[in-house]
Amino acid sequence: MGSASFLTRVRRLLRIRNRLIRECLAELLCTFVLITITLAGAAQRVTSEETKGDILTSYLAGALAVMVGIYIGGGISGAHMNPSFTLAMCLTKKFPWWKFPIFVLVEALASFLSAGVVYVLYYDAIWHYSNGTLTVSGPRETASIFATYPADNVSLANGFVDQVIGTGVLLTGVMGIMDNRNKGVPEGLDPVIIAMLVLSIEVSMGANCGCPLNPTRDIGPRLFTYLAGWGPEVFSRGNGWWWVPLVAPLLGSAVGTYLYQLFVAFHYPEEDGDALEEQGSIILENKNIDLDTGVSSKEDTGGTVPTGYPPPPRSSSTVPTTIPLTLLNES
């Protein structure tokens, strides 16, 4: 009883009521968990020389981390965890543009911190595997644990197209999964299905450059390796590859988002026409969502109902919804 009372007092003391700060904290945590698990999977594979994990387990770790991240932050921030998804939500008017740079900065910070944690976690293994030299290329390189680099036979142009296609497929899939006017997903299972989508892309499109799909997943850890001793080669390797995972996924996000609109969402029966016209295609489940704030006007001070993921409970009195896409991934 005393313990419960103490926890109640602590909660009242520490509780943050500012909606944006709550969303940023949730986004920071879920992105941190996503990238930490993703990078740790890569570190285990590389430093053990694939005796305690291979490329498949590495991809599986990243995909499952997407699911965990959505369950952690989905009800507060939408668990975007990826600027590509945030951009898709902005393009479809599900998320206010003014929050876009804020979420990107939070996700980049979380990714940077994750890289530091994984470096500490596998510190001895990294130094043992690399023979005491932190290198970006060569048979004992360890930079690819943290950031993505193209295969030796892949050009910048091919890598750019790879990321546009991969992220486009990702966003197209997420739009379909979260569109309740389509087949729909049982309530609460959206994170599981999205994780399966991520895994399918990783195991089929990872050969060229490791499927980053997520700008902040790449740039945060890349900056960490630059500062931690790997040096400027983290930006020069692959003919200056570093900018491709920043730009191409955003272009792929726009392509995937609009493809779903043009081929599916614009063509629902006329009875959905008013909602389609009002929201710009993929419908929000709660019609009272304020597009300036990105949250429902019906919410109390205890939490948000984000226009990202996951959707509020479905009922016969509400109109279908959409959601986030997370993604991330593997080196």
C-alpha positions as a Python dict, from the first residue, in 0.01 Angstrom:
ca = {
    (1, 'M'): (0, 0, 0),
    (2, 'G'): (281, 236, 94),
    (3, 'S'): (470, 146, -221),
    (4, 'A'): (166, 212, -440),
    (5, 'S'): (112, 548, -269),
    (6, 'F'): (477, 640, -324),
    (7, 'L'): (457, 552, -692),
    (8, 'T'): (143, 761, -726),
    (9, 'R'): (317, 1064, -575),
    (10, 'V'): (620, 1015, -799),
    (11, 'R'): (396, 987, -1104),
    (12, 'R'): (215, 1308, -1017),
    (13, 'L'): (546, 1483, -962),
    (14, 'L'): (712, 1367, -1285),
    (15, 'R'): (413, 1356, -1518),
    (16, 'I'): (455, 1582, -1821),
    (17, 'R'): (136, 1745, -1944),
    (18, 'N'): (273, 1913, -2255),
    (19, 'R'): (151, 1704, -2547),
    (20, 'L'): (450, 1765, -2775),
    (21, 'I'): (702, 1677, -2505),
    (22, 'R'): (515, 1355, -2429),
    (23, 'E'): (517, 1263, -2795),
    (24, 'C'): (888, 1340, -2828),
    (25, 'L'): (975, 1129, -2524),
    (26, 'A'): (774, 834, -2656),
    (27, 'E'): (927, 873, -3001),
    (28, 'L'): (1275, 889, -2850),
    (29, 'L'): (1223, 570, -2652),
    (30, 'C'): (1062, 358, -2922),
    (31, 'T'): (1320, 467, -3182),
    (32, 'F'): (1600, 398, -2934),
    (33, 'V'): (1473, 44, -2878),
    (34, 'L'): (1430, -14, -3251),
    (35, 'I'): (1780, 98, -3348),
    (36, 'T'): (1950, -61, -3047),
    (37, 'I'): (1811, -405, -3131),
    (38, 'T'): (1882, -356, -3501),
    (39, 'L'): (2246, -256, -3450),
    (40, 'A'): (2301, -518, -3181),
    (41, 'G'): (2185, -786, -3425),
    (42, 'A'): (2443, -664, -3676),
    (43, 'A'): (2716, -645, -3411),
    (44, 'Q'): (2650, -1000, -3296),
    (45, 'R'): (2670, -1129, -3652),
    (46, 'V'): (2987, -942, -3746),
    (47, 'T'): (3193, -983, -3430),
    (48, 'S'): (3112, -1354, -3394),
    (49, 'E'): (3202, -1409, -3761),
    (50, 'E'): (2851, -1551, -3806),
    (51, 'T'): (2898, -1824, -3547),
    (52, 'K'): (2633, -1668, -3320),
    (53, 'G'): (2409, -1516, -3581),
    (54, 'D'): (2389, -1471, -3956),
    (55, 'I'): (2234, -1225, -4198),
    (56, 'L'): (1888, -1376, -4147),
    (57, 'T'): (1898, -1341, -3768),
    (58, 'S'): (2022, -987, -3813),
    (59, 'Y'): (1727, -902, -4037),
    (60, 'L'): (1488, -1080, -3803),
    (61, 'A'): (1615, -874, -3509),
    (62, 'G'): (1548, -553, -3699),
    (63, 'A'): (1200, -657, -3807),
    (64, 'L'): (1096, -769, -3459),
    (65, 'A'): (1237, -444, -3322),
    (66, 'V'): (993, -257, -3545),
    (67, 'M'): (707, -446, -3383),
    (68, 'V'): (836, -379, -3031),
    (69, 'G'): (890, -11, -3105),
    (70, 'I'): (535, 34, -3231),
    (71, 'Y'): (392, -130, -2921),
    (72, 'I'): (608, 97, -2701),
    (73, 'G'): (524, 434, -2852),
    (74, 'G'): (234, 383, -3088),
    (75, 'G'): (-37, 514, -2859),
    (76, 'I'): (149, 835, -2775),
    (77, 'S'): (365, 953, -3064),
    (78, 'G'): (244, 721, -3336),
    (79, 'A'): (580, 538, -3322),
    (80, 'H'): (697, 676, -3653),
    (81, 'M'): (1064, 589, -3586),
    (82, 'N'): (1140, 677, -3946),
    (83, 'P'): (1124, 1013, -4129),
    (84, 'S'): (1001, 823, -4435),
    (85, 'F'): (682, 736, -4252),
    (86, 'T'): (646, 1081, -4100),
    (87, 'L'): (673, 1228, -4449),
    (88, 'A'): (402, 993, -4574),
    (89, 'M'): (172, 1105, -4295),
    (90, 'C'): (239, 1470, -4379),
    (91, 'L'): (174, 1412, -4749),
    (92, 'T'): (-163, 1253, -4672),
    (93, 'K'): (-252, 1525, -4418),
    (94, 'K'): (-246, 1289, -4122),
    (95, 'F'): (37, 1472, -3945),
    (96, 'P'): (117, 1846, -3923),
    (97, 'W'): (417, 1960, -4124),
    (98, 'W'): (552, 2172, -3839),
    (99, 'K'): (616, 1857, -3636),
    (100, 'F'): (814, 1689, -3914),
    (101, 'P'): (1157, 1843, -3833),
    (102, 'I'): (1100, 1790, -3461),
    (103, 'F'): (1034, 1419, -3502),
    (104, 'V'): (1330, 1383, -3738),
    (105, 'L'): (1564, 1539, -3482),
    (106, 'V'): (1428, 1318, -3204),
    (107, 'E'): (1470, 1005, -3417),
    (108, 'A'): (1824, 1105, -3516),
    (109, 'L'): (1916, 1163, -3151),
    (110, 'A'): (1772, 826, -3052),
    (111, 'S'): (1970, 654, -3329),
    (112, 'F'): (2292, 825, -3221),
    (113, 'L'): (2238, 717, -2860),
    (114, 'S'): (2159, 363, -2973),
    (115, 'A'): (2490, 344, -3158),
    (116, 'G'): (2670, 447, -2840),
    (117, 'V'): (2493, 182, -2635),
    (118, 'V'): (2569, -93, -2887),
    (119, 'Y'): (2934, 19, -2901),
    (120, 'V'): (2956, -16, -2523),
    (121, 'L'): (2767, -346, -2528),
    (122, 'Y'): (3000, -500, -2785),
    (123, 'Y'): (3312, -297, -2700),
    (124, 'D'): (3542, -591, -2631),
    (125, 'A'): (3406, -794, -2921),
    (126, 'I'): (3450, -505, -3167),
    (127, 'W'): (3810, -441, -3066),
    (128, 'H'): (3895, -810, -3064),
    (129, 'Y'): (3741, -869, -3406),
    (130, 'S'): (3907, -562, -3558),
    (131, 'N'): (4250, -645, -3411),
    (132, 'G'): (4255, -312, -3233),
    (133, 'T'): (4192, -95, -3541),
    (134, 'L'): (3857, 64, -3620),
    (135, 'T'): (3828, 49, -3998),
    (136, 'V'): (3557, 134, -4250),
    (137, 'S'): (3674, -101, -4524),
    (138, 'G'): (3871, -422, -4551),
    (139, 'P'): (3821, -776, -4423),
    (140, 'R'): (3799, -668, -4057),
    (141, 'E'): (3592, -354, -4096),
    (142, 'T'): (3334, -283, -3827),
    (143, 'A'): (3174, 40, -3949),
    (144, 'S'): (2897, -157, -4122),
    (145, 'I'): (2772, -266, -3781),
    (146, 'F'): (2640, 85, -3737),
    (147, 'A'): (2568, 237, -4078),
    (148, 'T'): (2497, 98, -4423),
    (149, 'Y'): (2743, 84, -4711),
    (150, 'P'): (2690, -38, -5068),
    (151, 'A'): (2834, -363, -5195),
    (152, 'D'): (3155, -319, -5395),
    (153, 'N'): (2975, -384, -5723),
    (154, 'V'): (2690, -138, -5657),
    (155, 'S'): (2705, 214, -5802),
    (156, 'L'): (2557, 523, -5639),
    (157, 'A'): (2283, 531, -5901),
    (158, 'N'): (2190, 167, -5847),
    (159, 'G'): (2197, 213, -5470),
    (160, 'F'): (1976, 520, -5497),
    (161, 'V'): (1720, 332, -5706),
    (162, 'D'): (1743, 40, -5462),
    (163, 'Q'): (1637, 263, -5174),
    (164, 'V'): (1361, 437, -5367),
    (165, 'I'): (1211, 101, -5461),
    (166, 'G'): (1258, -58, -5118),
    (167, 'T'): (1107, 233, -4927),
    (168, 'G'): (833, 268, -5188),
    (169, 'V'): (732, -95, -5137),
    (170, 'L'): (745, -44, -4762),
    (171, 'L'): (513, 258, -4768),
    (172, 'T'): (276, 102, -5018),
    (173, 'G'): (245, -200, -4791),
    (174, 'V'): (195, 6, -4477),
    (175, 'M'): (-73, 217, -4643),
    (176, 'G'): (-261, -99, -4736),
    (177, 'I'): (-219, -255, -4394),
    (178, 'M'): (-348, 51, -4213),
    (179, 'D'): (-635, 134, -4450),
    (180, 'N'): (-942, -11, -4280),
    (181, 'R'): (-1149, 32, -4593),
    (182, 'N'): (-930, -239, -4743),
    (183, 'K'): (-898, -592, -4601),
    (184, 'G'): (-799, -460, -4261),
    (185, 'V'): (-593, -615, -3982),
    (186, 'P'): (-728, -748, -3650),
    (187, 'E'): (-703, -480, -3386),
    (188, 'G'): (-367, -479, -3211),
    (189, 'L'): (-191, -691, -3473),
    (190, 'D'): (-84, -407, -3701),
    (191, 'P'): (270, -401, -3553),
    (192, 'V'): (310, -773, -3621),
    (193, 'I'): (204, -742, -3984),
    (194, 'I'): (425, -437, -4038),
    (195, 'A'): (720, -629, -3893),
    (196, 'M'): (653, -911, -4139),
    (197, 'L'): (645, -657, -4422),
    (198, 'V'): (981, -516, -4311),
    (199, 'L'): (1131, -865, -4290),
    (200, 'S'): (1008, -954, -4639),
    (201, 'I'): (1178, -646, -4782),
    (202, 'E'): (1502, -711, -4595),
    (203, 'V'): (1537, -1071, -4704),
    (204, 'S'): (1460, -987, -5068),
    (205, 'M'): (1620, -644, -5118),
    (206, 'G'): (1913, -638, -4876),
    (207, 'A'): (2199, -747, -5102),
    (208, 'N'): (2282, -413, -5262),
    (209, 'C'): (2320, -192, -4957),
    (210, 'G'): (2168, -356, -4652),
    (211, 'C'): (1819, -205, -4666),
    (212, 'P'): (1854, 114, -4460),
    (213, 'L'): (1502, 240, -4555),
    (214, 'N'): (1532, 495, -4276),
    (215, 'P'): (1736, 818, -4297),
    (216, 'T'): (1789, 866, -3923),
    (217, 'R'): (1869, 498, -3867),
    (218, 'D'): (2170, 556, -4092),
    (219, 'I'): (2290, 910, -4022),
    (220, 'G'): (2275, 890, -3641),
    (221, 'P'): (2502, 584, -3610),
    (222, 'R'): (2721, 714, -3895),
    (223, 'L'): (2786, 1035, -3702),
    (224, 'F'): (2865, 827, -3395),
    (225, 'T'): (3125, 620, -3580),
    (226, 'Y'): (3282, 938, -3717),
    (227, 'L'): (3323, 1074, -3364),
    (228, 'A'): (3414, 742, -3198),
    (229, 'G'): (3727, 674, -3401),
    (230, 'W'): (3632, 538, -3742),
    (231, 'G'): (3708, 878, -3894),
    (232, 'P'): (3601, 1062, -4211),
    (233, 'E'): (3601, 749, -4425),
    (234, 'V'): (3251, 679, -4295),
    (235, 'F'): (3142, 960, -4529),
    (236, 'S'): (3377, 893, -4821),
    (237, 'R'): (3341, 516, -4858),
    (238, 'G'): (3128, 403, -5149),
    (239, 'N'): (3200, 719, -5352),
    (240, 'G'): (3035, 936, -5089),
    (241, 'W'): (2745, 699, -5029),
    (242, 'W'): (2635, 863, -4703),
    (243, 'W'): (2376, 1097, -4860),
    (244, 'V'): (2188, 821, -5044),
    (245, 'P'): (2022, 671, -4731),
    (246, 'L'): (1920, 1025, -4636),
    (247, 'V'): (1754, 1127, -4963),
    (248, 'A'): (1642, 813, -5146),
    (249, 'P'): (1410, 676, -4871),
    (250, 'L'): (1224, 1008, -4859),
    (251, 'L'): (1170, 999, -5234),
    (252, 'G'): (1064, 635, -5206),
    (253, 'S'): (821, 731, -4931),
    (254, 'A'): (650, 984, -5158),
    (255, 'V'): (641, 734, -5446),
    (256, 'G'): (490, 456, -5233),
    (257, 'T'): (238, 686, -5068),
    (258, 'Y'): (107, 828, -5392),
    (259, 'L'): (106, 492, -5569),
    (260, 'Y'): (-133, 359, -5306),
    (261, 'Q'): (-352, 666, -5343),
    (262, 'L'): (-361, 649, -5723),
    (263, 'F'): (-417, 275, -5755),
    (264, 'V'): (-635, 203, -5450),
    (265, 'A'): (-742, 482, -5216),
    (266, 'F'): (-890, 717, -5475),
    (267, 'H'): (-1127, 453, -5608),
    (268, 'Y'): (-1346, 353, -5316),
    (269, 'P'): (-1727, 368, -5361),
    (270, 'E'): (-1902, 703, -5363),
    (271, 'E'): (-2036, 664, -5009),
    (272, 'D'): (-1679, 723, -4889),
    (273, 'G'): (-1642, 1023, -5117),
    (274, 'D'): (-1701, 1294, -4859),
    (275, 'A'): (-1440, 1154, -4623),
    (276, 'L'): (-1196, 1100, -4908),
    (277, 'E'): (-1236, 1456, -5025),
    (278, 'E'): (-1205, 1592, -4673),
    (279, 'Q'): (-892, 1399, -4578),
    (280, 'G'): (-719, 1365, -4913),
    (281, 'S'): (-764, 989, -4955),
    (282, 'I'): (-660, 756, -4676),
    (283, 'I'): (-924, 825, -4414),
    (284, 'L'): (-865, 912, -4052),
    (285, 'E'): (-1063, 701, -3812),
    (286, 'N'): (-1151, 993, -3587),
    (287, 'K'): (-1311, 1281, -3777),
    (288, 'N'): (-1237, 1520, -3491),
    (289, 'I'): (-862, 1511, -3543),
    (290, 'D'): (-714, 1859, -3555),
    (291, 'L'): (-473, 1876, -3849),
    (292, 'D'): (-287, 2165, -3688),
    (293, 'T'): (-198, 1963, -3381),
    (294, 'G'): (-228, 1613, -3523),
    (295, 'V'): (-437, 1482, -3235),
    (296, 'S'): (-801, 1420, -3155),
    (297, 'S'): (-1003, 1700, -3003),
    (298, 'K'): (-1175, 1438, -2785),
    (299, 'E'): (-866, 1332, -2597),
    (300, 'D'): (-822, 1405, -2229),
    (301, 'T'): (-499, 1522, -2073),
    (302, 'G'): (-393, 1168, -2004),
    (303, 'G'): (-272, 1081, -2351),
    (304, 'T'): (-286, 1149, -2719),
    (305, 'V'): (-471, 986, -3002),
    (306, 'P'): (-209, 1029, -3275),
    (307, 'T'): (-284, 1024, -3643),
    (308, 'G'): (6, 790, -3674),
    (309, 'Y'): (16, 445, -3529),
    (310, 'P'): (-168, 262, -3385),
    (311, 'P'): (-528, 361, -3462),
    (312, 'P'): (-778, 422, -3185),
    (313, 'P'): (-1024, 142, -3107),
    (314, 'R'): (-1248, 76, -3404),
    (315, 'S'): (-1622, 115, -3372),
    (316, 'S'): (-1917, 132, -3606),
    (317, 'S'): (-1946, 506, -3544),
    (318, 'T'): (-1602, 595, -3671),
    (319, 'V'): (-1447, 617, -4011),
    (320, 'P'): (-1141, 402, -4098),
    (321, 'T'): (-782, 505, -4020),
    (322, 'T'): (-414, 495, -4118),
    (323, 'I'): (-97, 470, -3946),
    (324, 'P'): (275, 465, -3914),
    (325, 'L'): (538, 293, -4070),
    (326, 'T'): (863, 232, -3908),
    (327, 'L'): (1137, 130, -4046),
    (328, 'L'): (1459, 99, -4025),
    (329, 'N'): (1702, -124, -4098),
    (330, 'E'): (1989, -348, -4130),
    (331, 'S'): (2347, -313, -4227),
}
